[in-house]
Amino acid sequence: MNSPVALPRQNRRENFLVASILLSPTMRPPILAFYHLARFGDDVADHPTLAAASKTQILAAMSLGLQGGELTAGDEIGRQAYDLGKNFARVSAEAGLPTTQAENMLVAFNRDVAGEIFADAGQLWDYCRYSAMTVGRYVLALHGYDPRGDAAAYDASDHLCAALQWFNHVQDCGQDFRQLARVYVPHSFLTAHQAEASDLAAARLTPQLRAALRDWLAEGEAFWQRGQALPQYCRSPRLRAEARAIVSLAAALSRRLRQSLETGDLLARRPQLYRRDTLRAMGAGFAAMGLNLGLNLMKSGKASARPQPPQILRQNGG
C-alpha cells in the first residue's frame, strides 16, 4: 500500500450532534466508534492530493478490519484504517450488532473516490442510502429498533439523514468542486436552469446556478419535512431528545443555506451554524426529554461526549 502523505487534521464543525449528553452513556461508545470510522473514511475519500488507488487501498484495509481479517502489509494510514474497522467490529459485536451499516458506508466512500456523477435526485438518494442513512439506521438498531416492526421510525430517520446530507452537499458545493472537482448537484437540476457545473468555481452565484441550487435545497427541505416526525417514533426519552435536537439543527442549517443563496454568498463563504442554533437545538432536546430529567442532567455537570479524532488525523496541523 503506498500512501505517501498523512491525513491532515480536519477542523470540522459537524452539522449534527455526535453522541451528545442527551443520549444514554451506554449508547455513546458504539456511536463514537462509528463516528471515528466514518470521519476517517470521509477524510481519506476527500483528501485533495492522495491518489485514488491509495484511497481505495486504505478503505480496503478498513473493510478488512470490519470483516475480522488480518492485515499483513500496509503503511501507517492503512493500519489506522484497519484498527478503526476492527475496533468498530468489536464494539458492535459487544452491542449485539453486525457491521453492515459501516460496510455500507464504505460503499459510499468508494463511490466518492470514483467521482460519481449524479444524473438526478434519485441517484443521489441512492448514494445517501449508503452514506448518511447508515448512521441513523445504526443508532436505531443500537436502541433496539427493528426495520420491520419500526418501519415508520426507519423511514423518518432515512429522510432526516438524507436531508442533512443534502444540506451538507449544498453547503460544500463550491469547495467540493474547487478542491476535488466533485459535483454532487444532480445534473437534472443544472440542466433545468441552463446552469453549468463549472459555475461552481466562481466566487458569486450566477442567476442560473442560484435557481438550480434553490430547487436542490427545496428537495432536501421536503425530506426534512418527512424526517421531522422521527422524535414521535422514539420510545426512549433520551433518543427522542437527540432526534429532536437534530431536527432543530437541520432546520437551522436549511435557513442559513437559504439566506446564503439569497445574498449570493454561498460559494464565497461556507454557511455555518451559529452557537445559538446549537443552544436552541439542545434546549429543544431537553424539552423533548422531559423537564425533570433534563434539569437533572444539566445540574449533574456531565460533559458531552466530545468526539476526538484518531491520532493520524491530528498530524500536520489544520
C-alpha positions in Angstrom: 0.0 0.0 0.0 1.5 3.3 -1.0 0.0 6.5 0.6 2.9 8.9 0.9 1.1 11.8 2.6 -0.5 11.8 6.1 -4.1 12.9 6.5 -4.3 16.4 7.8 -6.4 17.2 10.8 -9.8 18.4 9.7 -11.1 21.5 11.6 -14.7 20.3 11.5 -17.8 21.7 12.9 -20.4 19.0 12.4 -24.0 19.8 11.4 -25.3 17.2 13.7 -24.8 16.0 17.3 -22.3 13.2 17.9 -23.2 11.1 21.0 -24.3 14.1 23.0 -25.2 14.3 26.7 -28.8 13.8 25.6 -28.1 10.1 24.9 -27.6 7.4 27.5 -23.9 7.0 28.4 -24.1 3.3 27.4 -25.0 4.2 23.9 -22.2 6.7 23.3 -19.1 4.3 22.8 -20.6 2.4 19.8 -21.8 5.7 18.3 -18.4 7.3 18.7 -16.7 4.3 17.3 -18.9 4.7 14.2 -18.2 8.4 14.1 -14.4 7.9 14.2 -14.6 5.3 11.5 -16.9 7.4 9.3 -14.8 10.6 9.8 -11.6 8.9 9.0 -13.0 7.2 5.9 -14.5 10.5 4.7 -11.2 12.3 5.2 -9.5 9.6 3.1 -12.1 9.9 0.3 -11.9 13.7 0.3 -8.1 14.0 0.5 -7.1 16.6 -2.2 -3.8 15.0 -3.1 -3.9 11.3 -2.2 -4.1 9.2 -5.3 -7.3 7.3 -6.0 -5.5 4.0 -5.9 -4.1 4.8 -2.4 -7.5 5.9 -1.2 -9.0 2.6 -2.4 -6.3 0.6 -0.6 -6.8 2.4 2.7 -10.6 1.9 2.5 -9.9 -1.8 1.7 -7.9 -2.0 4.9 -10.8 -0.6 6.9 -13.1 -3.1 5.3 -10.7 -5.9 6.3 -10.8 -4.8 9.9 -14.6 -4.7 9.8 -14.6 -8.3 8.5 -12.1 -9.6 11.0 -9.4 -10.3 8.5 -5.6 -10.0 9.2 -3.7 -7.1 7.7 -0.4 -8.4 6.5 1.0 -5.3 4.9 0.3 -1.6 4.9 1.6 1.8 5.9 0.6 3.9 8.9 -2.6 5.2 7.4 -3.7 1.8 6.3 -3.0 0.4 9.8 -5.1 3.2 11.3 -7.9 2.5 9.0 -7.7 -1.3 9.8 -7.7 -0.6 13.5 -10.7 1.6 13.3 -12.6 -1.0 11.4 -11.5 -3.7 13.8 -12.5 -1.6 16.8 -15.9 -0.8 15.4 -16.5 -4.5 14.8 -15.6 -5.3 18.4 -17.8 -2.6 19.9 -20.7 -3.5 17.6 -20.4 -7.2 18.5 -20.5 -6.3 22.2 -23.7 -4.4 21.4 -25.1 -7.5 19.5 -25.0 -5.7 16.1 -23.3 -6.6 12.8 -21.1 -4.2 10.9 -23.5 -3.9 8.0 -24.0 -0.2 8.2 -20.3 0.6 8.4 -19.7 -1.7 5.4 -22.5 0.2 3.5 -20.8 3.5 4.3 -17.6 2.2 2.7 -19.6 1.7 -0.5 -20.3 5.4 -0.4 -16.7 6.4 0.2 -15.6 4.3 -2.7 -18.2 6.0 -4.9 -16.7 9.3 -3.8 -13.3 8.1 -4.8 -14.6 7.1 -8.2 -16.0 10.6 -8.7 -19.6 9.5 -9.4 -21.8 11.9 -11.3 -25.5 12.0 -10.3 -27.9 12.3 -13.1 -30.9 13.1 -10.9 -32.2 13.3 -7.3 -33.0 9.6 -7.4 -29.3 8.7 -7.9 -28.2 11.0 -5.1 -30.9 9.5 -2.8 -29.4 6.0 -3.6 -26.0 7.4 -2.6 -27.5 8.6 0.7 -28.7 5.1 1.4 -25.0 4.1 1.7 -23.8 7.2 3.5 -25.9 9.3 5.8 -28.8 6.9 6.3 -26.4 4.2 7.7 -25.8 6.4 10.7 -29.4 6.8 11.6 -30.1 3.1 11.0 -27.2 2.1 13.2 -28.4 4.4 16.1 -31.9 3.0 15.8 -30.7 -0.6 15.8 -28.5 0.2 18.8 -31.6 1.3 20.7 -33.5 -2.0 19.8 -35.5 -0.8 16.8 -36.2 -3.3 14.0 -36.7 -2.2 10.4 -39.8 -4.3 10.0 -41.5 -3.6 13.3 -40.4 0.0 13.4 -40.7 0.9 9.8 -42.1 4.4 10.4 -39.1 5.2 12.6 -36.7 4.0 10.0 -38.5 5.9 7.2 -38.4 9.1 9.2 -34.7 8.5 10.1 -33.8 7.9 6.4 -35.5 11.2 5.4 -33.9 13.2 8.2 -30.4 11.8 7.4 -30.9 12.4 3.7 -31.9 16.0 4.4 -28.8 16.6 6.4 -26.6 15.1 3.7 -28.5 17.2 1.1 -27.9 20.3 3.1 -24.2 19.5 3.6 -23.8 19.0 -0.2 -25.3 22.4 -0.8 -23.2 23.9 1.9 -20.0 22.5 0.4 -20.8 22.5 -3.3 -18.3 25.2 -4.2 -15.5 23.8 -2.0 -16.1 20.3 -3.4 -15.8 21.5 -7.0 -12.7 23.7 -6.4 -10.8 21.3 -4.3 -11.9 17.8 -5.5 -13.5 18.5 -8.9 -16.5 16.7 -7.4 -20.2 17.6 -8.2 -23.0 16.4 -6.0 -25.6 18.7 -7.6 -27.8 16.3 -9.7 -27.4 17.1 -13.4 -31.1 17.4 -13.8 -31.2 20.5 -11.5 -28.4 22.2 -13.5 -30.0 21.5 -16.9 -33.4 22.6 -15.8 -32.0 26.1 -15.3 -29.3 26.1 -18.0 -26.6 26.1 -15.3 -23.1 24.6 -15.7 -21.1 22.6 -13.2 -18.2 24.9 -13.9 -20.3 27.8 -12.4 -19.4 26.3 -9.0 -15.9 27.6 -9.4 -17.0 31.2 -9.3 -17.0 33.5 -6.3 -20.6 34.5 -6.8 -23.6 32.6 -7.9 -24.9 33.1 -11.4 -28.7 33.5 -11.7 -28.9 30.1 -13.3 -26.9 28.3 -10.7 -28.8 30.1 -7.9 -32.1 28.8 -9.3 -30.7 25.3 -9.6 -29.4 25.3 -6.0 -32.7 26.7 -4.8 -34.5 23.7 -6.3 -32.0 21.3 -5.0 -32.2 22.7 -1.5 -36.0 22.6 -1.7 -35.8 18.9 -2.3 -33.8 18.4 0.9 -36.3 20.6 2.8 -39.0 18.2 1.6 -37.0 15.3 3.1 -36.7 17.3 6.3 -40.5 17.8 6.5 -40.9 14.0 6.5 -37.9 13.4 8.8 -39.0 15.8 11.5 -41.5 13.1 12.6 -38.7 10.9 13.9 -38.9 12.0 17.6 -42.5 10.9 17.9 -41.4 7.3 17.0 -38.7 7.2 19.6 -39.8 5.3 22.7 -36.7 6.2 24.6 -36.9 9.7 26.1 -33.2 10.3 25.5 -33.2 9.1 21.9 -36.3 11.3 21.4 -34.3 14.2 22.8 -31.4 13.6 20.5 -33.6 13.3 17.5 -35.5 16.5 18.4 -32.2 18.4 18.7 -31.0 17.1 15.3 -34.3 18.1 13.7 -33.8 21.6 15.1 -30.2 21.8 13.8 -31.3 20.6 10.3 -33.9 23.3 10.2 -31.4 25.9 11.2 -28.9 24.9 8.6 -31.6 25.0 6.0 -32.3 28.6 6.9 -28.7 29.5 6.8 -28.3 28.0 3.3 -31.4 29.8 2.0 -30.1 33.1 3.4 -26.8 32.5 1.7 -28.5 31.7 -1.6 -30.4 34.9 -1.4 -27.3 37.0 -0.8 -25.3 35.2 -3.4 -22.5 34.4 -0.9 -22.8 30.6 -0.9 -19.7 30.0 -3.0 -17.6 32.6 -1.4 -18.3 31.9 2.3 -19.3 28.5 3.5 -22.6 28.9 5.5 -22.2 27.8 9.2 -24.5 27.0 12.0 -24.2 29.6 14.9 -23.7 28.8 18.5 -27.2 30.0 19.2 -28.5 27.3 16.7 -26.8 24.6 18.8 -28.1 26.0 22.1 -31.6 26.2 20.7 -31.3 22.6 19.5 -30.1 21.4 22.9 -33.0 23.3 24.5 -35.4 21.5 22.2 -33.8 18.2 23.1 -34.1 18.8 26.9 -37.7 19.8 26.4 -38.5 16.7 24.5 -36.8 14.6 27.1 -39.0 16.0 29.9 -38.3 18.9 32.2 -37.2 16.9 35.3 -34.8 14.6 33.6 -33.4 17.4 31.6 -32.8 19.6 34.6 -31.1 16.7 36.4 -28.7 16.2 33.5 -27.9 19.9 33.4 -27.2 20.0 37.2 -25.0 16.9 37.0 -22.4 18.9 35.1 -21.5 15.9 32.9 -19.7 17.0 29.8 -20.9 16.0 26.4 -19.0 13.1 24.9 -16.9 15.2 22.6 -15.6 13.2 19.6 -11.8 13.1 19.5 -10.3 12.3 16.1 -8.0 9.3 15.7 -4.3 10.2 16.1 -3.5 10.2 12.4 -6.0 13.0 11.9 -4.1 15.2 14.3 -1.0 15.4 12.1 0.1 18.4 10.1 -1.9 21.0 11.9 -5.2 22.2 10.4 
